[in-house]
Amino acid sequence: MRIDWPEIAESERTPLVVRLLEIIQQQQELISRLQDEIAILKGLKPRPKISPSALERPASPPASEGEGSSRPGSEKRPKTAQLTIHRHQVLHLENVSAGATFKGYADFVVQELILRAETTCYRRERWRTIDGRHLLAELPNEVVPGSHFGPNLLGYILHQYHHQHVTQPLLLEQLRQLGIDISAGQLNGILTENKEAFHQEKDALLPAALSVSSYVGVDDTGARHQGHIFCPSANCLAWRKASLEQSMANQSKCCT
């Protein structure tokens, strides 16, 4: 509740009057806090705190340049401070007038993304020993065993398909536009074959979750897919497993 104070002349503002006004103001603030607490106990919302309008505030005088004040925002760090510069290129100024003084460089940083195919032919030495054995030079460690595609390309394909949800036809078209010689069957093999390491990591999630969890939450809600009802048998942290069975025994089997 707001009180409209009457105008009190300066001559009438005795110490007693000033003290009484302070007491009334303190009591008014206490009443407001108690009203808010009562409203919260009743399940109501307290009064909103409305800040005074900025239009009523006196405008602060602008600081003069001679006082050493900095330009607003000049204290911010450079936007390129955290970038790793991979290449420097010096640009020379042509037609410099005689008598000009060199004052250093003004840096201008440009970020670029390079997507291009890079094909390497490893010429492996072959030797034949006196006893008839054939020796062949080893491939470097960065070559994926049994694959004619590099690790960066394989990682890019998996990231585009699983993380960016790019379909196989679009991904195949994209790779060919970048100059990668790959067939639809090879792309499908990269996405589906030889993924035992990922399956082993997935299978290790549940034992690790059970070892640190104090309880296991189970959800047996069914979902229809391709004419069958699949039941998520267990939900342990971020681990889920689907099966055709919906029973307590199956849930217990999945969580053990």
Salt bridges, closest charged atoms under 4 A:
GLU22 OE1 - ARG19 NH1 3.25
ASP36 OD1 - ARG47 NE 3.70
GLU118 OE1 - ARG116 NH1 3.39
ASP131 OD2 - ARG133 NE 3.10
ASP203 OD1 - LYS202 NZ 3.06
